[in-house]
Amino acid sequence: MTNYLAAAKVLDQLILDLRSKNTDIPDQVVSSLKSGRSYAHVTMLNPNDIETAIKAQSALEIVEMNLLSIAEKMLGCEYANGWQKRIINAYQEEQESVPKKTTFVSGIPKSAHWVRIETQDLFTVQDIEKTINERQLNIRKQDDGFTLIYGSKEHLAVFLSEVRDKIRKKIGK
């Protein structure tokens, strides 16, 4: 797997090095690097999201192309080639392990509120699907055994209240 985060880190270092040599870096290059880094984080958390990986790669390639062109023009071929090797090596580095817990979930609208629930013994997804449909919420099963439910804040609050009531009835409280 391509290590976009390591490549972004090396590109950050290249920007710092170029700036220390009084070289101007265009704002759009810095902006593309920020975008590429954000996409790289999402890709690390959800490696199956090919679309986001393509966006990360595209943004970082734009930054790499621009920075290496600036480096070659201002400081020479040898300097640019050295950095290009570092960037290539960074892409090939082994990626750090993915954190288990996150506050970011890819694939849902930014405006949506969400909750992850574990349905295990208390109830099944089928038990709560009617409530989900009534509340105009969306559901997505995740690989780790949790179920992601998302939608408007108001509908999600009502849903959680109803689930709490079902759990209380089920365990006899």
Phi and psi in degrees as a GROMACS rama.xvg file:
@    title "Ramachandran Plot"
@    xaxis  label "Phi"
@    yaxis  label "Psi"
@TYPE xy
-73.6016  134.008  THR-2
-96.0194  86.4666  ASN-3
-68.3282  -32.8001  TYR-4
-66.2821  -41.065  LEU-5
-65.2541  -39.3488  ALA-6
-64.4182  -41.5325  ALA-7
-62.0026  -37.7869  ALA-8
-64.6738  -42.0819  LYS-9
-66.7988  -39.4427  VAL-10
-63.6182  -36.8849  LEU-11
-58.9804  -46.0167  ASP-12
-62.8256  -38.497  GLN-13
-64.1542  -42.4025  LEU-14
-59.6825  -46.5158  ILE-15
-60.9289  -42.1747  LEU-16
-65.4343  -43.0302  ASP-17
-63.6927  -41.0771  LEU-18
-66.1326  -35.1166  ARG-19
-67.2516  -19.1807  SER-20
-100.226  22.5393  LYS-21
58.0569  39.717  ASN-22
-103.673  130.173  THR-23
-78.6413  136.44  ASP-24
-112.811  124.618  ILE-25
-61.5085  144.278  PRO-26
-58.4804  -37.5581  ASP-27
-66.3326  -26.5468  GLN-28
-70.6118  -43.7158  VAL-29
-64.1618  -40.5169  VAL-30
-63.6672  -42.3498  SER-31
-63.5037  -36.4819  SER-32
-65.3068  -41.5799  LEU-33
-61.4799  -44.0932  LYS-34
-62.4847  -46.1  SER-35
-60.7013  -40.8058  GLY-36
-64.52  -41.6898  ARG-37
-62.3964  -46.3223  SER-38
-62.8743  -35.5896  TYR-39
-64.2424  -40.2759  ALA-40
-62.1877  -44.7805  HIS-41
-63.1336  -41.168  VAL-42
-63.8647  -37.9988  THR-43
-64.5211  -39.3582  MET-44
-75.4229  -29.7395  LEU-45
-134.591  78.766  ASN-46
-63.1988  -17.5859  PRO-47
-81.8739  -6.68142  ASN-48
-84.5596  87.3669  ASP-49
-63.778  -38.5697  ILE-50
-58.7725  -44.3349  GLU-51
-69.706  -36.8991  THR-52
-61.7758  -39.8516  ALA-53
-64.6054  -40.2491  ILE-54
-64.9525  -41.0177  LYS-55
-62.0899  -48.2129  ALA-56
-61.5625  -44.0944  GLN-57
-62.4894  -47.3693  SER-58
-62.9273  -43.5419  ALA-59
-69.5412  -34.0011  LEU-60
-65.7099  -37.6755  GLU-61
-62.3185  -44.9745  ILE-62
-63.151  -47.3981  VAL-63
-58.0256  -47.5961  GLU-64
-59.7928  -46.6118  MET-65
-66.059  -46.7683  ASN-66
-65.8075  -40.4039  LEU-67
-69.1874  -33.4304  LEU-68
-64.9493  -44.4375  SER-69
-62.8718  -45.1001  ILE-70
-61.2877  -43.9902  ALA-71
-65.4845  -43.4891  GLU-72
-65.1868  -42.8977  LYS-73
-88.8301  -33.2889  MET-74
-126.169  -1.33325  LEU-75
104.127  163.007  GLY-76
-63.4221  -42.5497  CYS-77
-61.1966  -43.8111  GLU-78
-60.9144  -48.2735  TYR-79
-64.3894  -41.2345  ALA-80
-64.2068  -37.6701  ASN-81
-61.2694  -44.1746  GLY-82
-69.4427  -35.653  TRP-83
-62.3265  -40.4794  GLN-84
-62.7776  -41.793  LYS-85
-62.6496  -39.932  ARG-86
-65.5461  -45.0902  ILE-87
-59.9445  -44.3437  ILE-88
-62.845  -37.0379  ASN-89
-64.4192  -42.482  ALA-90
-58.8815  -30.8774  TYR-91
-93.4493  -5.79885  GLN-92
-61.5179  152.35  GLU-93
-70.3966  136.97  GLU-94
-80.8854  144.897  GLN-95
-64.9353  159.248  GLU-96
-66.7627  147.697  SER-97
-78.5389  130.463  VAL-98
-62.6215  143.253  PRO-99
-75.7582  -32.3633  LYS-100
-110.934  135.795  LYS-101
-144.467  155.892  THR-102
-104.411  5.18317  THR-103
-115.893  131.564  PHE-104
-123.23  121.193  VAL-105
-80.3414  151.207  SER-106
92.9934  2.48992  GLY-107
-119.667  152.126  ILE-108
-60.2033  147.227  PRO-109
-58.9452  -34.7746  LYS-110
-78.1866  -12.1552  SER-111
-78.2554  144.743  ALA-112
-98.2867  151.532  HIS-113
-145.288  161.31  TRP-114
-145.472  144.877  VAL-115
-107.6  130.023  ARG-116
-124.881  152.603  ILE-117
-109.725  118.192  GLU-118
-88.5804  -16.8187  THR-119
-1.98819  -104.314  GLN-120
-90.7553  -27.1455  ASP-121
-73.2942  -40.5067  LEU-122
-162.999  164.462  PHE-123
-105.064  169.466  THR-124
-61.3885  -35.8334  VAL-125
-61.7636  -33.8813  GLN-126
-62.5026  -30.6061  ASP-127
-107.275  -3.27963  ILE-128
-60.2052  -38.2242  GLU-129
-60.7455  -45.3998  LYS-130
-63.2433  -40.0384  THR-131
-62.4106  -46.4653  ILE-132
-64.6741  -40.8151  ASN-133
-63.4569  -33.4762  GLU-134
-91.9115  5.33458  ARG-135
55.7033  45.4115  GLN-136
-105.854  162.292  LEU-137
-110.967  154.071  ASN-138
-133.94  143.844  ILE-139
-149.308  123.872  ARG-140
-75.0002  144.32  LYS-141
-116.231  159.115  GLN-142
-63.9096  -26.3198  ASP-143
-87.0672  12.7641  ASP-144
92.0193  -7.68142  GLY-145
-89.5832  161.058  PHE-146
-118.783  129.938  THR-147
-95.3334  125.654  LEU-148
-122.09  130.055  ILE-149
-145.153  156.43  TYR-150
163.992  -152.511  GLY-151
-71.2864  153.397  SER-152
-59.9171  -43.1036  LYS-153
-64.5631  -47.202  GLU-154
-66.1064  -36.5311  HIS-155
-66.9497  -39.2573  LEU-156
-63.1125  -42.9419  ALA-157
-65.3393  -42.6363  VAL-158
-58.3474  -48.4  PHE-159
-61.7143  -38.585  LEU-160
-61.7283  -44.2826  SER-161
-66.4496  -38.3319  GLU-162
-65.1951  -41.8724  VAL-163
-58.2076  -43.9371  ARG-164
-62.3997  -41.9872  ASP-165
-63.4267  -39.1308  LYS-166
-66.5145  -43.993  ILE-167
-59.1787  -43.4808  ARG-168
-64.9812  -40.1284  LYS-169
-66.2181  -39.0119  LYS-170
-94.9719  -1.17024  ILE-171
83.0564  32.1609  GLY-172
